[in-house]
Amino acid sequence: MSGNLLGEESSPYLQQHRDNPVHWRAWGPDALAEAKQTNKPILLSVGYSSCHWCHVMAHESFEHDETAALMNELFVNIKVDREERPDLDAIYQRAISLMGQQGGWPLTMFLTPDGEPFWGGTYFPRDAKYGRPGFRDVLRQIHGAFVNEPEAVRKNQTNMVDALRKLADNNPGGDIEEKQIENIGQTLLREVDPRHGGIGGAPKFPQVPILDLLWRNHKRTGSELMRTAVILSARQMSEGGIYDHLGGGYSRYSTDERWLVPHFEKMLYDNAQILELLCHLWQDTREPLFKQRAEETVEWLLREMLTGEGAFASAYDADSEGEEGRFYVWQESEIDSLLGADAEAFKSVYDVTPHGNFEGSTILNRLGRAPEGGIPDEAILRPLREILLAVRIKREWPSWDDKVLADWNGMMISALALAAAVFERPDWLAAARRAWDYITGDMAQGTRLCHSARHGQVKKVE
């Protein structure tokens, strides 16, 4: 069977690849049967629609006729949206870690015709660079090993499958004692960046489950060190470039330790976790920053993430106009022109300089020291942000993944309901209820929920 078969798929990520010269298949019994019938190894590529390096690899290799021809000749090529099939992604991410490699996306796995992994990696450039082998060389070497070294491949495959089974068997679950949680908290506390907050160095992810564990440990034990670590982390994230100071919402992670330069994609599940954390922090501290960021994030959610069914979309991409972050960054001259006499005050607060802080442009942030004379009142700053936001929405937008995921929506419904209670916003509760009704109504099959839907069409996984 030849040709690219992704045109009938509902996933925005798979749709992004429907015009590739690669003969892509979606994961399913037909693709696996084809691999067995042809005795070809499977090239499994896992990613998601807002993944920057997925786009890079697609442009370099999957849109390249010569590379695609090699893929089609040597492999059965399967594309998976990791948000649509987190079960498959989890299996093969574990496999790559067992190979001693760091996982991530795009995930590039090589499987036997039975679907069992024997080698893999993540991003490969088309030609060797960044200390990584060229993708075409990898394709030839892996296929050569499959054909000429079947015993070595079989050994790799067997070892991998055995290790995956042991991992599954060694995860019985069960209760954790409070002392264990406290010990885990103390261990994690040592990993907190004492200057900028967050866990470890660059790249730096919000890691909200870790912050939540530290916060709960503080509430249970009274640990001021844990309290301080969480508050510092939330403050720095909320003042950094990882936060969208015009539109609200948080990007997926920061490429630097200061939270200044984000990887600009915005994910629903990240913002659900951060919103819930902001609610808890505001209840404890009554710090205005946390309330403001929670309110602005919900404003973004209800303005830009609602689907026609009343549920919440999955993500916004990092790229627009072929550039990462283009939608979000500014030139000083733009600020001067748009804000006039108020420009200097705005620039002093949001770190706008002639040379910028990101490839000659400026990512708005409030990480620096307060300007002389103090920070202008929010009543002055908010109208200025609204002027810039009104201009920004006329730019070319990043692509929107409007796929509805039941689990991510569940996280946001919970966070939004909490925020509605904490900030006494019945309109937010009504929005949470509408999303709940869609997820538990249209996406339900008897006592089970389907995992994903798009444009009202529920994706059923057999």
N, C-alpha and C positions, 0 to 999 in steps of 0.2 A: 504494500500500500504506500503510495507516494503522496506528497503534498503536505501542506501545513493544515492541521485540523483544529486549530484553536478558534476559528471564526464563530463557532456555535457556543463557545463558553461564555458564561456571564461574568466571570471575574475580570475586573479592570486590568489586573496585572497580566492575565493571559491574553486579554484583548490587545494589550500593548505589543504583543509578540505575534499577532495573527498574520502580519505581512512580512515577517522574516522569511528569508529563503531557506531557513532550517525547516525540516519536516517534523515540526513539533506535534506531539500528542499530549492530551491531558492524561493524568494518571487514571487508570481503570483497567478492567479485564481485557479490553481489546488491545491496548498498548502492550500489556504483559504477554498476551497470547502471540502478538506479532514478534516479540523478542524471542520467544521459545521456538516459533515456527522458522524464523530466519537464523536462529542460533547466534544472534548478535548481542554483544553486551549493551547495557542500557546506560545512556548518559542522562542523569537526573539533575535538572537545574531547578533550584528552589529559591524563590525571592518574594518580593512584594512590591506593590505599585509605587510606593514613595521612597524606595531604596535607591540612594544616589549611585552606589557602586554597581548595583544591578543594571542601572541605565548605562553606566560606562562600559560594562562588559557586553551589553547588548549592542551598543553602537560599534564597539571595536570588533566584535567577533560574530554575533548572531545576525547582524545586518551586512556582513562581509561575504560576498558570494563564494570566494575560494574557501574560506573557513567553513561556511555552511555546507558546501559540497563535500568537504572532508567529513564533517559530522554525519551527513546523510549516508555517506558510503560505509562508514565504519560502525555506526551506532543506531540504535532506536532511541530517539531523543524525546524525553518527557519533561514537560514544564509543570511545576507545582507552585501555586500561590500558598505561601506558608500560613497566611491568615485564614485561608479557606480550609486548609488541611493541616492544622497544628499537630495532629497525631503523627503524620508522616514526617513533618519537620523535626519533631522531637526525637524520633527514632534515628534519623540520619545525622542530626546534630550530636547525639550521643556517640554514634559511630565515628564521626570525625574526631571527637575528643579522645576516643580510645586509640586512635592512630597517633596521639600525641600532638595534634594540631588544634589551634584555636578555631572555634566555630564562628559562624556569622553568615552574612548574606552579601552576595549570592553564594549559595552552597552548591558546589559542583561535585556530585558523587558518581562513581562508576559502579554499576551493579552487574551481577550475573543475569542471564536471561530469566532466572527465577526471582529476581528482585532483591538479591542479597548483596550487601556492599563488600567490595574488596579493596577500594582505594578512593581517595577524594581530596578535595581542597575547597577553597572559597573562590575569591576573585583571581582569575588569570588574565594577564594582558595578552593581546593577540601575539605580540612579539616580546621576547624576554626583556624585562625592565623591572625596576623597583626591587631587584633581587629575587624576582619570581620568574619561573620558566614561561616561555611562550605557550599559548594555548594550543596552537597547532602541533607543536612538538609533544605536548602532553598527550594529545589525542593519538598521535602515531605510536608513542611509547606504550600507552595503556592498551591499545588494540593489539600491538605486537606482543605484549605480555600475555594477553588473553588467548591469542592464537598459538604462540610458541612456547609458553611456559604455563600450561594448564595446571600442573601440580602446585606451582607457587601460588597461582591465583586461588586454587581450591583451598590451600592451607590458609591464606589470608582470609578467605571467606569464612571458613570453618571457625577460625580463631575469633573473628569478629562476631559472628552469630552467637557463639558460646558465651563471649563476654557480655553481649547485650542481654542474653537470657539470664545470666547471673545477676546483672544489675537489676533486672525486673524482679527476680526472686528475692533479692536482698533488700527490698523496699516494703516491709510489712506494714509500715505506719504505726499507729498507736500513740499513746499519750506521752508528753514530754514533761518532766518534773520542772517545777519553778526554778530550782537551783541550776538546772541545765540551761534554761532560758537566760538566767542571770549571767552564767559563765559565757554563753554565746554573745550576750550583749557586751560584756567586758572585752572580749576578743575583738568584736567589731569596733568598739569605741577606739581601740588603738589604731584602727585604719582610717579614722576621720582626719581630714586635712584641717589642722588647727587654725589656719589662716583664712582659707576660702570656704571651708565646709565641704560636705560631700565625702565620698569614699575614695581614697587613693588619689592618683594624679590623672593626667590626660591620657586618653579621652575620659571624660567624667560624665557618668550617667546619674540621673536623680536618685536611683536606687531607693525608691520610696518604701518598699517592704523592710529594708534595713533600718531606715529612719523611723518607721512605725514601730519596729521591734524595740529600738532604743527609747522611743517615747513611752511605750507601754512599760518598759522596765523602769523608767524614771517614775511613772505614776505609781508603780507598785512598790519600789524600793526607796524613792525619794532622792535618787542619784542626781545631783545638780550638774555633774559632768555630762551625763547623757542629755539632760534637758538643754544645756548650753550648746551641745554639739548639734542637736536637731534644729534649734532656733537659728543658729548661725548658718546652717546649711540652707534652710528655707529662706532666710533673708538674702543670702548671696545669690541663690537661684532667682529670686524674685526681683532683684535689682540688676542682674546680669543680662547679657544679650540672649541667653537661652529663653528669656521671657520676651514675648512680643509686646512692647510698651505701647504700641498703637492699637492693635487689634485684640489683645488678650490671648491667653493660652501659652503653653510651654512647648518648646521644641524637644526633640527626642533626647539629645545629649549635647554636651559641649566638647569641642575639639581641644580645648585648653583647660588648664586646672582652675582658671579664674571664673568660669561660666560666661566668658565674653563672647566667643565665636561659636555659635551653635551649628549643629548639623540640622538644617532648617526644616526638616520634615516635622509635622505635628501629628501625633498619634492620639486616638481617642483614649486608649487605656492608660497612657502616661498621665493625661490630664485628669482622668477620673481619680487616679491614686493621689495626685498632687492636690486636687480640690478637697478630697477628704482630709488630707494632712493639714491643709490650711484651716479647715473648720476646727479641727482639734486644737491647733495652736492658738487660734483667735479666742476660743473658749477659755483657754488657760491664761493668755497674756493680755488680751484685749488690745493687741498691737494693731494700729490702723492699717499698716502695710498688708497684713495677712487678710484682713477683711476686704481691702481694695482689690487685691489680686484674685481673691475668690470671686468677687462680684464681676470683675472684668473677664475672668475665664468663663463664667456662666454666660455673660453677654456674648462672648465669642461662640460658645457652644450653640446657643439658640439662634444666633445670626448666621453662622456659616456651616454648621455641622448637622442641621436637621434635614432629614430626607422627606420625601413627599408622604411617607407613611407615618411620620411623626416619631420615627426612631432616629438613631444617631449614626452618621457615616463613620468610616474607619480612619481616614487620614487625609492629610494634604501632603503633596510632594515637596521636596526641597528645591526642585529646579523649576525655572521658567525662563523662556527665551534662551534656552540652552545653557543657562548659567545657574550654578547653585546660589541660592539666596537673593537672586536678582529682584524678586518681588519685595523684599524687606529692607534693602539697604538704601542709603541716601548720599547724595553729594551735598557738600556745604552750600554750594550755590543754589541748590533747590530749596533748602531751608530758608536761606536769606530771601529768596524771591517770594516764597509763599507766606512767610511770617512777618516780613517787614521789620518794624521797630521792635517787635517782640522776639526776633530771631536770636539776639545775643543771650537773652535770659534762657531761652530754650536750649541753645547750644551748650551753655555752661552746665546745665543740669544733665543733658543726655550725651555728653562726650562727643559732640560734633566738632571736628577739626578740619583744617584744609587738606590734610593728607589722609584722613580717615583712620580706621582701625582694622579694615578688612579689604585687602586688595585695592586700595585707593578710595574705597567708599566707607561709609560709617554704619555700623550696627548700633542702633540706639541702646544705651545702657545707662545705669546709674551707679556704677561700681566705684567711681572716683570720689574724692573728698568733696564735701559740700562747697559750692562756690562762695566766694567772698560775699558777705551780706546775707548768706543763708539761702535755702531753697525757696523759690517762690511758692506762694500758696497754691494748693491743688485747684482752687477755683480759677486761677490764671492758667495753669498748665493744661488742664483738661480741654478747654476750647482750642488750644494750639495743637494738641494731639488729634483732635477731631478734624481740624483743617487738613493735616497731613494724611489722616486715614481716608478722608474723602477723595484725595488725589490718588492715594495708593490703590484704591479699589478700581480705578480706571486703567491700571496697568494690566499686562497679561498675567493671568493667575497661574499658579502652580496647578497641576492636575489634581483632581479631587477623586479619591476612592470612595464612592458612595455605596459600597458594599455594606450591608448591615450584618454584624456579627453578634450572635446571641450572648456570648460570654462578655465581650467588651461592652455591649449595651447594659448587661447586668451590672457591671462595675460602675458605669456612669449613672445608671438609674439609682443605685445605692448612694453614690456620692452626692447626686443632685437632691435626693430626698433628705439627706443629712443637712446639706447646705440650706435647703428650704426651711427646715426646722430651726437651725442655728440662727439664721438671719431673718426669720419670720417672713418668708416669701411664698405665699400660697401659689403664685403664678409659676414658680419653679417646681413646686410639687405637682401642679397640673401637667407640666411638661414631662416630668418623670412618669406620671401615670399614663400619658399617651404612649410613651415608648414602651412601657410595661404591657399595655394592652395589645400592642402590635406583636411584641415578642412572644407573649404567652397565648396569643390568639392565632394570628395568621401563620406564625412560625412553629406552631405546635402540631404534632402528629400523635394523637392519643395522649399518652402520659410522657412523651418525649418531645424535646425541642430540636428542631433542625438548627444546624450551626450557622448557616449564612443565607442571605437573601439579597436580591438586587432588583430594583424597580418593581417590587411586589412579587417577583418570581423567587420562590423558595428553592434553595439548592438541596436536593436530597442525595445523601451519600449512602450507597448500598453497602 
